[in-house]
Amino acid sequence: MFSNLIKGNSQAKPLNAANPADFRTLYNETFAILYKIAWRVVNDEEAAEDLVHDSYIKANEKALVFPSLDDAKFWLIRVVKNASLNYAKRKTRESKAYHKAFYEDHRQATSGEIDLLKEESKEKVLEALNKLPKSLREVLVLREYGDLNYREIGKVLGITEGNVKVRMFRARAQLEKLIGSNDVYLS
């Protein structure tokens, strides 16, 4: 039965998040992907784990019943994605306010040319990613950081697989325009 779940086939009986056995199945089958998505968005291990656990708590407290494991997985991905994006926005605002108050005009340059190039590249990529429209940014995050295929992304976002492919193509093209192919130091 578990080999069918791993392959993404629908489960015969519904899963009740309030039932301990069903909850254990949900947790075991979805934790890894939920954690990857949360971690890639917030870039903090503890926060990512907390956000994922909060999504499980929501499902459990509401005693949600999912028709299949896939339905549960897609619902949990949406909850984790939204919570992670909100967390990242809040942390960015807090960080900017903190740095403005305490480090304005007192910042020191990091030592080493390579460290500087890596940091600049990382900032450039994140800045470019944040400049993308939400619809394009979402498909990139779910594909590149969540390791979801186009069909799964379509289910999560409520769009067709073809639309996912179009958005992915447009997102990558816009990122290349924003970043430039020679302006990023990755090694």
N, C-alpha and C positions, 0 to 999 in steps of 0.2 A: 504494500500500500504506500509506503514512504517513497518508493522509487517513482510512483505516479505523481506524488506531490512535488518531488524535486523537478520532474520534467515539466511541471506547470499544468498538468491535467486537472480538471475540476474534481473536487472531492464529492463523493456520493452523498454524505450527510452534511448538514449545515454545521458551522462552528459557532459555539456560544462563548464569547470572551469571558463570561462569568463562571463557566465550567472549568475547574482546574485542569482536567485532562486536555480539553480543547485549547485552553490558554497556553499550556505547555507546548502544544503542537504549533500554535501561532508564534510563540516566542522562539522556539528552536528553528523554525523554517524561515523566519523573517528578520531576526536580529542582525545578522551580518550585513545585509543590504541596507537596512535602515541606519545602522551605525555608519556605514560608508558614506551615505548621503549626508547625514548630519555632520560628520567630521569634515567632509569636504567643504561644506558651507560655512561652518563656524571655526574650523581649524583649531579645535580645542577638544582633547580626548574626554575630559570629565564632562564638559558641557554637552558634547555629542551623546554621551551615554545617558545623561540626565534627560535630554530631549527625547531620546528613544524610549526610555522608561516611562516618561510622562505620557507618551502616545499609548503605550500599553495600559497604563492606569486609566486613561480616558475610556478606552474600549471596555475595560473590565468594569469600571464604575457605572457605565451606561448599559452594561449587560448586552452589548451589541451582538447580534446574531448575523453571521455572514453566510451567504449561500455556498461559498467555496473558499478555499485557501487563497486563490488568486484575488477574489474580491476583498478579502481581509488584507492581503498584501498591498493592494492598490490604495485602499482606504488609509492604511497606516503610512504608506509612502507620502500621500498628500498631507497628512497631519504632521509628519516629521519634517517634510519640506517646508511647509508654511511656518512651523514653529522655529525651524533653523534660520530661515530668512529673517523672521522678526527678531530673533536673538542677535543675529549678525548686524542688523541695522542698529539695534539698541547699543551694542558694544562699540560700533563705529562712532556713533554720536557721543557716547561716554568718553571714548578715547580722544576724540577731537577736542572735546571740552577740557579734558584733563591736560592734554598737551598745550592747549592754548593758554590755560591758566598758569601752568608751572614751567613750561619749557619754551615759551615764545622767545625767540632770539637768543636762546641759551643752548640750542642743540649743537651737538658735536658730530662731526663727520666720522663715519666708521673708518677704521684703518684697513688698508689693503685694497688694492684695485679690484681684485676678483670679488671680494665681499660687496663692494660698492656696486659693481656691475650686476651681480645676482640680485641684490636688493632693488635696484632700479628696474630690472627686468620684471621681477615679481610685482612691483607696484604698477608697472606699465600694463601687465597682463590683467591684474585685478581691476585697474581703472578702465581698461578697454572692455572688460566683461561687464562692468557696472554701467557702461554707456550703451550697451545693447538694450533693445526693447525687452520688456519682461518676457514676452512670448518666445523670443529667440534665446534669451539667457536660460530660461527654464529647460528647454530641450537640451542645451549644451551641458548643463549641470547634471541632469538626469542621465544623459548618455555617457559623458566622460567621467563623472565622479560617482554616479550611481550604478554604472555598468548595466543599465537597462537597455534592452533592444528596442527597435522602433515601435513594435507592436505594444510592448509594455508601456512605453512613454505615451503612446496614443491613448491607452486606457487610463493612465494616471491623469492626463490633461484633458481627456474627453474629446480628442480629435482623431482624425483618421491617420493611418500609418503613412499614407502619401503626404499628408499635411506635415507630419513629423519630419519626413525626408526633406521637404521643401524648406521648412524652418531651419533644419540642421545645415543645409547648404548655404542659406542666407546668413546664418549666424557665423559660420566659418569664414565666409567671404567678407563680412563686415569686420570680424576680428582681424583678418589679414590686412585690411585697409587701415584699421586703427593702429595696429602694432607695427606693421611693416615686417617683411621677412628677414631683414638683416639687423634689426634693432634689438633683438632679444638675446641675452647671454644665458644659455641654459646649462653649460657644462661646468 
